[in-house]
Amino acid sequence: SDLLPRRINSFDYVVPHGKAVSAAGVAFDSCQHLAITNDLVALTNYSIVIWACGNESTADESFSASEEIKVAAFLAAGGNLFTSGSEIAWDLDSPSGPTKADRNFIHNQLHAAYVADSSGVWNFSAVTNSIFAGSANGTFDDGSKGIYLVGYPDVLAPTNGGAASAVNYSNLTTGAAGIIYNGAAGGGKVVYLGFPFETITSASVRSAYMADVLNFFGANPLRFTAITSLSSNRFKLAMGGATGIYTLQTAAVLNAWGSLTNLTNTAGTFEFTDAATNSGAKFYRLKSFP
């Protein structure tokens, strides 16, 4: 018989994460977990870390002891963590097996606790008034969607102050599919899903939930939000992003940029009207100053 590796596991799940991050206008790097534990990449060089565990469980360790130390230090320094996986809670907090350090990590760093090994359902929805409110309901792979089977989606509960349920499994009355922690009791913010993010079957749902996560973490990438054509072929530009000073550049062709003006963004959104009239087609771009 023919073997179809992609239907088993394609091992390229940074791609759906990256596409969702890029859709929110945020740049990213990626690495394997060994780069963290071997000190090739320092988590504390970043303000946001996305840690994908997939179906990793006890045998292959969702979070090893050394990984737990690295992630705890990152969170203690104010870093923000988005992690997802179907067996994290089972590995770290099931009734028997986990170490005391494992339980401390999931309770005090991920701000969650194990409720059940499997939801038995593969549909989810946002909790009212959570950071995901307004985003569509979703489905993740039950083995028939062409990504990979999520065999045992963890059922979770929030622990400690500042933690709350943010995603529910459809028609499941006990436990949650996702937990958030708002930083109220110290450390960085956390979003934790009890199923792998990359197995969400809809790209638009993945993008919407990732945008909600990044917004919760305060990511505010520089972007043009609107360009309005005025009289005499003038243009009004509306922009948004992190506060700071930016250089607005313009060009008639993409390989010949020139500085037009410097702009200060004090409120997160700002505008500029190009006074040039009847100037024909042109391009605009923003760069950090200088």
Secondary structure, 3 states (H helix, E strand, C coil): CCCCHHHHCCCCCHHHHHHHHHHCCCCCCCCCHHHHHCCCCCHHHCCEEEEEEECCCCCCCCCCHHHHHHHHHHHHCCCEEEEEECCHHHHHHCCCCCCHHHHHHHHHCCCEEEEECCCCCCEEEECCCCCCCCCCCEEECCCCCCCCCCCCCCEEEECCCCEEEEEEECCCCCCECEEEECCCCCCCCEEEECCCHHHECCHHHHHHHHHHHHHHCCCCCCEEEEEEECHHHCEEEEEECCCEEEEEEEECCCCCCEEEEEEEECCCEEEEEECCCCCCCCEEEEEECC
